[in-house]
Amino acid sequence: MGKRILVLDADGELLGKFADTYTAHLWSHFRILAPGFDGHVEVFDPHTRTSLVVGADECRSIIWGRVQNTAVACEERAEPDEPSLPELSVRQLSRRSMTHAWLTAGT
């Protein structure tokens, strides 16, 4: 069975299924211009867990999934004359990073 790209309206209702992302994206731009349609559509690829939110003014890409925190050795250190940063736990840093990424997506 081939890959299926889903196009959903703002309420999550299925509008169509496509074989490739390009066709689904192009169709979505025509769909939002239809008379009486108000809102955006989402082009969702369940295989790569990515979405493209298509609106009248812009398209936003979303990558769905968990944030993975991986510890790595780092040779860089802050110099004493640099201002110190507040200490944050990995959990707080992840939430802050995700919130910032979500709020600034498409800007």
Helices and strands as residue ranges (DSSP letters): E 5-9, E 14-18, H 21-32, E 41-45, E 50-54, E 59-63, H 90-104
